[in-house]
């Protein structure tokens, strides 16, 4: 499976993996804003955007292997790999399966623990509803949790853009991704084994992955820092792109100076 990918810039490779149920279109401000300091690579995870879904069983591990093939296709040995929400789950799976390919890790608006049973049940409910009736359930049940109150009240165009991306998500991919996320394992041991610098980003207004989740991940990683993005809900990179990009640039310049290598 080869993923459709949008890239910009040159230099240090930074792979950014999108949230559910969006696509790499959500990273527009990062491709524009970070391209001066690194090579930004933003794949569409399988089934979303320009990438095919394929026939594999739902799994974040499968998605992580797709990302490794992106690096192969781009001729990249090691990269900074990061993701937001679902993209964070895939990033942690990548850390498990391809630790030798990491220069650094970015975990935004995500969490390391597995789903509780009620959350898994809700994912399956949404998967079945989307397959039966289309994306209305995403607009009513998922969209309100993605955006913080500041964005809803003050940034109507951003809210409208996110709504459009949610509405355009392919139902088969939505259901597959929900089931992949529901089956994901606990990743705290994975984080504890990391040998590269890690940035944890949390939206100040995020109720899905609040600061307590970010702090728990950071405590598990030997070399990490947490930054809070003000006035942002779950989609930090979309709601407050300047603050998000600035945090990433600080991380790249301070923790990943040219020539740095993972700790042994």
N, C-alpha and C positions, 0 to 999 in steps of 0.2 A: 504494500500500500504506500503510494507516494502522495504526500499531502500538498495541496496548493499553498503557496507561501508568498507573502509580500515582504520585501526587504528594503532597507534604506541605510545609507551611510557606509563608512569603512572603519576598519580597525578592530578593536576587541569585539568578538561576537557575543551578542546578547539575545537569547531566544525568549520571547514572551508568549505565553499560552493563555488563550482567552477564557472568559467566564462562560458559564451556561446561562441561557441558551443563545449566546451571541456568536460572533465569528471574529476573525482577525480585523474586521472593520473597526472594532472597538479601540484598536491600538493606533488609530490615525495620528493622534496628537503625540504619541510616543515615537512613531516613525519620523514625524516632522521635528519634534523637539529634541530627540536624543541622537539624531543622525550625525550631528557635528562632533560627538564624542565617542561614538561606537557604531558597530554594525548591527542594526536592529533587524531581527528575523522573526516574523510573526506568521506562523502557520495557521491554517484553518484545521482544527481538529476534525477527525473523521466524521463525515456526514454533514458538517457545517460549511457554509460558504462554498468554496470551490472544490472541496475534498469529497471523494466518494465515501460511502459508509462501509461497503464491503460485507463479508459474510461472517466475520469473527463474532464469537460470543462477547457480550458486553464486559469490558474490563479496562480499568485505568492502566494496567500493565501493558495491554495491547496498544493503548494510546501513547504510552511512554516509548515503546519500541518504534512507533511511527516517527516520533521526534528524533530518535537516534538515526533513523534513515534520512531525515532532513539534514542532519549534520553531515552524514556521509555524502549526500548529493551536493552539499555546499562545499565539500572539501575541508571540513572543520574537524579537528581532532578534539579540542576542548572548548567549552563555551560557558558563559554565565547562563544558567537556565532559570527562568522564573515564570510564575503564573499567578493568575488572580482567580480566586474561588475554585471552580472546577479545574482551571489551569494550574492551581496550586496543588490539587490532588494528583494531577498528572506529573507535576514537577517532583513531588515526593516519590511517586512510582519510578520516575527516571532516576532519582537518587538511589533507589534500591537496586535497580537493574543495570545502571550504567555509571557507577560512581567515578570511574576512571576518566570520564569525559567532562567532568565538572571543573570549572574555574571558580565558580561562585554560585550562590543560590538566592533567589528572590521569592519570598512567599507573601503574597498580598491578599488580604481579605479571605483567608482560608483557615483551616484548622486540621490538626493532625489526628484527632480521634476518629473512630468509625462512627457511622450513623447509629443513633438509638433505634429501637424497633418502631416507635411511632414515626420517626423521620423516614425510615425505609418504607413503611406502609404508605406514607404520603407520596413518596417518589413513585411508587407503583400505581397509586391512584391517578397521579398526573400523567404517567406514561400511558395508561389505558385510556384516559379521557382524551389525550391528544390524538391517539391513533383512531379513536372512534369519532371524534367531533371537531378535530382541528385545534388551532392555537388559542381559542378563546380562554381556556383555562389558564394559559400562561399570562395573559393580560390581567385576569382577575386575581390570580393566586400567587404568581411569581413576580411579576413586574413591581408591585408595591413594595416588595421586600428588597429590591435591588437598589433603590434610590433613596437617599436620605431626605429629611424634611427641608433642609436648606435648598437642595436642588429642586425639589418639587415646588417650593414657594418662590424661588428667585431665578431659576434657570429653566424656563419652560422649553426652550429649544433643545437643551440637553435631554430633558425628560422625553420629549417627542422623538428624538433620535434613537434613544434606547428602546422606546416602545416600538418603533419601526423595525429595529433589529430583532426584537423578540417575536413580533408578528411574522417575520419572514423565515423563522427557523423551520427547517424541514421536520415534520412530525416524526418520521422514522428515526431521525438522528436524535431528536428530543427524547424519545422513549428509550433508545439504546443508551444514551448518556445517563439518563436517570438510573437505569439498571446497573450501569457500570459504577456510578458513584455509590449506589446502595451496597454494592458488593465489596467496596474497597476495604483494606485492612487498616488496623491501627498503625500509624507511621511514627510514633515516638521513638522506637528503637532505630528506625531509619535516620531520624534527625540526630540521635545521639552518636551515630557512626560517621556523621559528616566530618570531613577533613578540610573543608573550604569555608571561607567567610560567607555568612548568611545575613540577608536583610529581611526583616519582618515588617510589613506595612499594614497598618490598621486604620480604617475609617473611624473618625471620631463619633459618627452617628450610626455605625454599623451594628445592627441587631442580630444579623446572621452569624457573623464572626467577630465578636466584640474584643475589646482589649485583653480581657482575661485569656482568651484563646491565643492571641498573639504572644502574650507574655509566657504562656505555658510552652509554646513552641520554642521561643527564644531560650528559655531555661534548659531545654533539652539539647540545644545545639552548643557545642563547645565554643564556637567563635561566632557571635551573633550580635545584632543590634535591633532594637524596635524603634520605629518612627510612627507617630500618629499623624494622619492627614486630616487637618481641620475641615469642618463643614462638609464632610463627605460621608455618604452611607457605604453600601457594599461595593459599588463600582468606583472605587477611589480613582482609578486612572482616567475614567471618563468624566466624573463629576468635578475633580480638581486636578486636571492634567499638569498644570504648572508645578504645583506642590509635589505631585507624584514624581514628575521628571526630575525635579531638583533633588529629591531624596535618593533617587537612583543614581544621579550624577555624583552626589556626595559619596555614596557607597563605592562606586566604580573608581573614583579618584583617590579615596583614602584607603580602601581595603584591597583594591585590585590594581595597584600601580603597575605600570608596564614591567613585564618580566616576572611578576609574582607567580608562585606555584603553590599547589595545595600542600598542606602539611603532611609529613610522613607519619 
